[in-house]
Amino acid sequence: MPIDNGHQADAPVIIVGAGLSGLATALGVALRGRRAIVLEAAELVGGAAAYSGGQVWVGGNHVQAREGIDDDLDGTERYVRAIAHDDPECLDEPAMLRWLHTAPEAVRYWEEVGAIRWAIIPGLADYHGEADGALGEGRYLTNQVIDGSALGEWRPRLRVSPFFPVGTTYADMFEKGRRLTQVDSDSAATGEHAGVPAFGVARGEAGPAVPAHADDPLTFGTGVVASFLSRVLQEDGIEILTEHRVTELLTEDGTVVGVRAADREFRGPVVLATSTYDWDPDLVRDFLGLEPDEFGSVGPDSIRGDGIKLARSVGGATARIPATSVPILPGWQLPSGSGYGYGPEYAMPHCIIVDRTGRRYCDDSYWVDIVAKTLAPGDRHLPFFLIWDDEHRRDYGLGGTPPGGAYPGGWVESAPTLRELAERLGVDGEELERTVTSFNLHAARGEDPEYGRGANALVVKWTGDPHHEPSPVLGALERPPFHGMRLRFVGTAIGSSGVHIDPDGHVVNDEGGPIDGLYAVGSCAALTTTGTGYNSGFALGRGLTLAYLVAAELGGAPVPHSSTARSART
Ligand SMILES: Cc1cc2nc3c(=O)[nH]c(=O)nc-3n(C[C@H](O)[C@H](O)[C@H](O)COP(=O)(O)OP(=O)(O)OC[C@H]3O[C@@H](n4cnc5c(N)ncnc54)[C@H](O)[C@@H]3O)c2cc1C
């Protein structure tokens, strides 16, 4: 139910974090005539959202309708239920329905107010193709290309993703493959060769207000944030203050009435939009059971669990999702030893993942299976290792090493035989040889009867090599020397566990009651809307939906519950 913050009605809304959810909340509030102050800890705005793939998952959205793609809320709901069924008590039924039923309205609203022009990502299937209600295309939205000049003096203050070839499009990437598009884009950017990527034509109709691209094209998550930011900058009622890390919530009689940041007090109802806990080792240990040498993050290092700690400081509850279903990815520590990287390389042909026994134990092209099996309670497979052959090095490279390049010293182990490689990595060599022999037998035919590598349509399309035959993700490990590396899990600013909110974004206490004056949007709020099921795009899709709901309430016009959602709440 909406909360009446009557006594704070004249105060601006204080938004903690200038990522996508925070910026969208500020916009929604300002469009309803209320002032908003956005406090950002970092020097740059955009948060992890600006680093992201910009996939915004919304079932039954209006862009599908205009593109002639059949979808509805019934199928969407069946899909979310099907993928969350492992642990039904992690799923908050009313929150799920509120999200699913509001999301199409929310993304339409953001387009209508000129915050973004949506396009469907062509041909991208739901993760879990086998699940009831899964769709082969249409639920992933992203922005059409926007030109950076729309941001004026804020352009240099926007984070730009190092993980996606910003400026190119999904269509380009599917044509060439994600890895090679990235490599080409990096070398074009550093002037190593003149391979300036072609810009694809995104699908979808033009919407209002966001300028078309000229010569600073921004795409993926960087583009999504740029679109919202450019619209935010048109509103006089929004102030953004960078380098203002919020360190304390101010309360009066149990109501949150403001924050402290950079030695100043800011008064008004507070919306936490700080994302998750990637860079806080204690919270990582608590929520994921991983030690610092087992986990890193590719999110900005200003994402350190502040929202969770701030909410707890005023009695806010935390909701937990098991580590086995958190979207963390196999990645690596950078050769410099500081920072982490990840990429689709583990899902490309000519490689496998094993544990110390030298055996495979999962569909090692599919992060969902990798996480579930590596972290299975009572049967963990840490440490885990990527093993590949020289064909993989020649065709794909790894991280900052381009195809055919030499790996930086000390980063990767290499050896003429699998047995010697295993010894260097501390893996059982005899077993590794057996594993590779058995894998190769089937991989050359594009099959993996043991673990089903290559069975997931999204993995094949999104991470594989589209030109590799007979399978984009399967190839034998035959060409010496062989290479190997210990993997780390890396977070992508989706911790799944987090601040406990009700369906409308109010932070709740241990008894489930709302804390007056305190809201949370985006990934700092636990993903109780989807429980143990995750699909790419849930984070941004839910973030924009919560931003819409919370902004409407704080702007004095709460979004009514739909009849379906209401009946399920009783
Ligand atoms: C490489 C990569 C790819 C991804 N791809 C996708 C994708 O395609 N689709 C998807 O749905 N998700 C994706 N994600 C995840 C998604 O980006 C995040 O879950 C999402 O950005 C969270 O949005 P948010 O608005 O909650 O927070 P963010 O966008 O992360 O912003 C949070 C902001 O809060 C600031 N902050 C933190 N603490 C404080 C404080 N105390 N005071 C003030 N400010 C503070 C941070 O500095 C940051 O700027 C990806 C993430 C990464 C890293």
The ligand as an SDF file (V2000), in Angstrom:
LIG
                    3D

 53 58  0  0  0  0  0  0  0  0999 V2000
   29.3020   -6.2480  -17.2390 C   0  0  0  0  0  0  0  0  0  0  0  0
   27.8890   -6.2400  -16.7430 C   0  0  0  0  0  0  0  0  0  0  0  0
   26.8460   -6.6290  -17.5930 C   0  0  0  0  0  0  0  0  0  0  0  0
   25.5350   -6.6000  -17.1220 C   0  0  0  0  0  0  0  0  0  0  0  0
   24.5090   -6.8290  -18.0090 N   0  0  0  0  0  0  0  0  0  0  0  0
   23.2320   -6.7080  -17.5820 C   0  0  0  0  0  0  0  0  0  0  0  0
   22.1430   -6.7620  -18.5140 C   0  0  0  0  0  0  0  0  0  0  0  0
   22.3330   -6.8090  -19.7280 O   0  0  0  0  0  0  0  0  0  0  0  0
   20.8700   -6.7090  -18.0110 N   0  0  0  0  0  0  0  0  0  0  0  0
   20.6290   -6.5850  -16.6600 C   0  0  0  0  0  0  0  0  0  0  0  0
   19.4650   -6.5520  -16.2800 O   0  0  0  0  0  0  0  0  0  0  0  0
   21.6450   -6.4550  -15.7860 N   0  0  0  0  0  0  0  0  0  0  0  0
   22.9290   -6.4810  -16.2010 C   0  0  0  0  0  0  0  0  0  0  0  0
   23.9480   -6.2840  -15.3210 N   0  0  0  0  0  0  0  0  0  0  0  0
   23.6130   -5.9920  -13.9190 C   0  0  0  0  0  0  0  0  0  0  0  0
   23.0900   -4.5750  -13.7640 C   0  0  0  0  0  0  0  0  0  0  0  0
   23.9340   -3.6910  -14.4500 O   0  0  0  0  0  0  0  0  0  0  0  0
   23.0040   -4.1380  -12.3020 C   0  0  0  0  0  0  0  0  0  0  0  0
   22.3180   -5.0660  -11.5370 O   0  0  0  0  0  0  0  0  0  0  0  0
   22.2550   -2.8030  -12.3070 C   0  0  0  0  0  0  0  0  0  0  0  0
   23.0430   -1.8360  -12.9280 O   0  0  0  0  0  0  0  0  0  0  0  0
   21.8830   -2.3180  -10.9870 C   0  0  0  0  0  0  0  0  0  0  0  0
   21.2450   -1.0790  -11.2160 O   0  0  0  0  0  0  0  0  0  0  0  0
   21.0190   -0.0880  -10.0470 P   0  0  0  0  0  0  0  0  0  0  0  0
   20.2940    1.0480  -10.5840 O   0  0  0  0  0  0  0  0  0  0  0  0
   20.4730   -0.8320   -8.8990 O   0  0  0  0  0  0  0  0  0  0  0  0
   22.4960    0.3160   -9.6080 O   0  0  0  0  0  0  0  0  0  0  0  0
   23.7420    0.8310  -10.4160 P   0  0  0  0  0  0  0  0  0  0  0  0
   23.3960    1.1310  -11.8110 O   0  0  0  0  0  0  0  0  0  0  0  0
   24.8480   -0.1150  -10.1850 O   0  0  0  0  0  0  0  0  0  0  0  0
   24.0810    2.1780   -9.6690 O   0  0  0  0  0  0  0  0  0  0  0  0
   24.3250    2.2210   -8.2870 C   0  0  0  0  0  0  0  0  0  0  0  0
   25.0350    3.5270   -7.9710 C   0  0  0  0  0  0  0  0  0  0  0  0
   24.9970    3.7570   -6.5720 O   0  0  0  0  0  0  0  0  0  0  0  0
   26.2140    4.3690   -6.1980 C   0  0  0  0  0  0  0  0  0  0  0  0
   26.4150    4.2260   -4.7490 N   0  0  0  0  0  0  0  0  0  0  0  0
   26.7060    3.0930   -4.0710 C   0  0  0  0  0  0  0  0  0  0  0  0
   26.7730    3.3680   -2.7570 N   0  0  0  0  0  0  0  0  0  0  0  0
   26.4970    4.6920   -2.6080 C   0  0  0  0  0  0  0  0  0  0  0  0
   26.4110    5.5630   -1.4890 C   0  0  0  0  0  0  0  0  0  0  0  0
   26.6030    5.1480   -0.2310 N   0  0  0  0  0  0  0  0  0  0  0  0
   26.1220    6.8610   -1.7020 N   0  0  0  0  0  0  0  0  0  0  0  0
   25.9080    7.3380   -2.9470 C   0  0  0  0  0  0  0  0  0  0  0  0
   25.9860    6.5450   -4.0500 N   0  0  0  0  0  0  0  0  0  0  0  0
   26.2670    5.2390   -3.8730 C   0  0  0  0  0  0  0  0  0  0  0  0
   27.2260    3.6370   -7.0460 C   0  0  0  0  0  0  0  0  0  0  0  0
   28.4450    4.3430   -7.1290 O   0  0  0  0  0  0  0  0  0  0  0  0
   26.4980    3.5110   -8.3750 C   0  0  0  0  0  0  0  0  0  0  0  0
   26.7810    4.5980   -9.2130 O   0  0  0  0  0  0  0  0  0  0  0  0
   25.2670   -6.2590  -15.7670 C   0  0  0  0  0  0  0  0  0  0  0  0
   26.3080   -5.8570  -14.9240 C   0  0  0  0  0  0  0  0  0  0  0  0
   27.6160   -5.8210  -15.4070 C   0  0  0  0  0  0  0  0  0  0  0  0
   28.7090   -5.3380  -14.4870 C   0  0  0  0  0  0  0  0  0  0  0  0
  1  2  1  0
  2  3  1  0
  2 52  2  0
  3  4  2  0
  4  5  1  0
  4 50  1  0
  5  6  2  0
  6  7  1  0
  6 13  1  0
  7  8  2  0
  7  9  1  0
  9 10  1  0
 10 11  2  0
 10 12  1  0
 12 13  2  0
 13 14  1  0
 14 15  1  0
 14 50  1  0
 15 16  1  0
 16 17  1  0
 16 18  1  0
 18 19  1  0
 18 20  1  0
 20 21  1  0
 20 22  1  0
 22 23  1  0
 23 24  1  0
 24 25  2  0
 24 26  1  0
 24 27  1  0
 27 28  1  0
 28 29  2  0
 28 30  1  0
 28 31  1  0
 31 32  1  0
 32 33  1  0
 33 34  1  0
 33 48  1  0
 34 35  1  0
 35 36  1  0
 35 46  1  0
 36 37  1  0
 36 45  1  0
 37 38  2  0
 38 39  1  0
 39 40  1  0
 39 45  2  0
 40 41  1  0
 40 42  2  0
 42 43  1  0
 43 44  2  0
 44 45  1  0
 46 47  1  0
 46 48  1  0
 48 49  1  0
 50 51  2  0
 51 52  1  0
 52 53  1  0
M  END
$$$$
